[in-house]
Amino acid sequence: MFDEDGSLDPLLKFLLYSVLTLAIGKMLWEWITEDVSRWITVDLWGVITGHPWWTALIVSGGLLVFLMLGLLVAFVSDTSSAVYAGPQDTLIAPDAFAGPDMLTFRMKELSSMSATGFEQACSDLLARDGFLSPRRVGGAGDLGVDVTARDSDNRLLILQCKQYQSPVGSGHVQKFNGTARPHHGADLPIMIALNGFTRPATDFAQHHKLVLVGRTELKQWAHGRHLYDVLGIRSTAQ
């Protein structure tokens, strides 16, 4: 019955626990099927039918409380996520391309930013590389432009920045192509995607001479390499 150390034999212990579990389960089942069911079908239903307006008021109040709690949780989640507002908020990631004081970003940092913060980070990287008048202009009605700048040859860069968690598809690239040059007059239409592009998207961009910055290129740029070096674009300033 007992082991050498004085503990109960494992088989007997299992049987004892099984009996106790069955006994407790039987008691709970009887309580649920008798008392609880009677309370739901008789007592609670009697309260509802006897006081319908009070019941409606209590239910509405409960739903309102749950709604407010949901909004509070959503607000706390939004405020706790990383928000980038300028170079002073960045984390320096030492890299072979970067000097000790150069503005750089880790990829996970770019991923955790808000969409606006991601656009601002791209604008600040342009400023780091010496582009002229980089400016974030993204927002409602931006017609496909998030950041603008000019290079030393006075070429206009129009950037669209996509922080999607999956590769950007051909449809988005086609829309960008429809506004970057015809509407904004871009000399260099550049589309940036945190997690790259689909094959149809890259094929379309190549055919229409759009510049795509996928995850690999973005990582090099964010880690300190000049954008034109990453893309193989020549400039008189380089």
N, C-alpha and C positions, 0 to 999 in steps of 0.2 A: 504493500500500500504506500509506503514511504520510501524515498531514496535514501542513500547513505548520508546525505547532507541534511536529512530531516524534511525535505520538501515533498509535496504530494506527487505521486506517480503521474507522469504526463498523460497517460490514457485516462486515469481516473479524473484528473483535472479537466480534461476535455469533456468527459461525460457530465461532470458537475456543472461546468459552464453552459453546456448545451441544455441541461434541465432548467437552469436558472433563466436562460434566454427564452426558452419556450414558455415558462411560467409568466415571465414579464410580458412577453408578446401576447399571451392569452388575456392577461389583465387589460392591456392597452386596447386590444381588439374589442373586448366586451364594453369598455368605457366609451370607445368611439362609436360602436354600433348602437349603444343604448342611450347613454347620457348625452353625448354630443349630437347624435342624430335627433334626439328628442328636443334638444335646445334649439337646433336649427329649424326643425319643422314646426315646432309649437311655440316656443318662447320668442325666438327672433322674428319669426313670421308674424306672430301676434303683435309685436312692437311695430313692425313695418306697416301692417294693415291698420293698426290703431292710430299711428302718428305718421302719416305719409309725408307731411310737409317737413317735420323735424328730421325724418330719415333722409329726405332729399337734401336738406341743408347740411347735414352731417357728411353725407357722401360727397357733396360738392366741395365742402371745406377740406375734406381729405384729399380729393383730387388736386385742389389748389395748392395744398402743402407739398404734395409730391412734385407738382410742376415747378414750384419755387425752388425746391431742393435740386431738381434737375438743372435748372438755370444756374443755380449757385455752383454746382459741380462743374458745369461747362465753363463758367466764368473763371473759376480757379484753375482749370486745366489750361485755358487760353493764356492766362497771365503767367502761369508757371513755365510756358514754353519759351525757348530762346527768342529774343527779339534783338535784331541788330539795327543800330541807328547811325553808326559811324565808325571810323577807324579806332576810336578809343575803346570800343566794346569787343574788339577781336582778340582771339587767342593766337599767339605767334607759334607757328609750327616750323621748327628748323628744318631746312631742306637744302639740298645741294645747289638749288637755284637762288636761294635767298640769303641776303646778308642778315646780320643780327637785328637790325632795326627796320627791315622791310616788312610791309604789310602782307600777311599771308593768312590763309584759312585752311583749316582741316575740312575734309569732305563731310565728316559727320556734323561739323558745325554748320556748314552750308545747308545740310539736310534738315537740321532742327530749326532753322530760321523761319520766320513768316515769309509769305510770298513777297511782301514789300521789302523786308530785310534782305532777301536774296537779290532783288533788283538793286538795292542800295549797295550791296557788297560788290556786285559787278561794276557799278559806277565807280566805286572807290578803287577797284583794281585797275580800271582804265586810268584814273588819276595817278595811281602809283607808277604806271608805265609811261607817263608823260603825255597822254592824250589831252587835247585842249577842250576845255569847257564840258567835261562829262556831267550829265544831268539825268536824274531819274524822273521820268515823266509818265510812268505807267499808272493806270487807273481806269475807271469807267470811261468808255468812249475813247480809249487811246489809239484805236485803229491799228493795233499790232506793234506799237512801239513802246518799249519799257525804259530804254536808256538811249541817249544820244551823245555823240562826241565827235570831234574832228581830230585827224592826225596831223603830223607836221607838213604833209603835202596838201592840207586843206580838204581831204576827202571826208565826206560825211559818213559816219558809222551809225547805223540804226540797229539796235539790239532788241531782241525779244527774248525774255528769260523765262524758261519753264522749269519749275521746281517739282515736276511730277515724280511720283514714286515708281513709275513704269516708263518705258521708252515712248517718246513722242511719235505719234503716227503721221502719216502722209497728209491727212486733212489739215492739221495745224500748220504744216509747212506750206501747203498750198495757199492758205489764208494769208500767211505772212508774205508770200511772194506777190499776192494781189495788192498789197498796200505799201510794202517797203520801198520799192522804186517808184511806182506810178503816183502814189499819194505823198510820200515823205521825201522823195528824191534821193534815196540812199545811193551812195557810191559803193559802200560795202554793207550789204544786208547780212547781219550775223544773228543766228539763232542759237541760243545756249540751252542745253538740256541737262539737268542734274544726272539723269539716268539714261542718257543717250537717245538714239533714234531707231525706229524700225527700218528694215531694209528698203521698203517702198519709199519711206521718207528720205533716206539718203540718196536713192536713185533719182527722185524728183529734184532734190536740191542740186545734185550734180548736173542734171540736164538744164536747170534754170540758173546756174551759177550763183547759188546761195551758199553762204559760208556757214557750216555747222560746227558747233563746239559741243562734242559729246563728253561723256564722263572722263575719258582718258585725257582729252585736251584740257578740260576744265580743271582736272587735278593738277596738271603741270602749271597751268596759269595761276591757280590759287596758291600753289606752293612757291611761287616767286619768279617763274619764267615769263618773259615778255610775251604778250598775246601774239604779236606778229611772228615771233620766233616759233611759237607753238604751231601756228597756222601756215608758216612758210610764206608769209607776205612780206614783200620788200618795201622799205620806206627810206627816204633820203636821210632820216634822222638816225638810222641804225648803221 
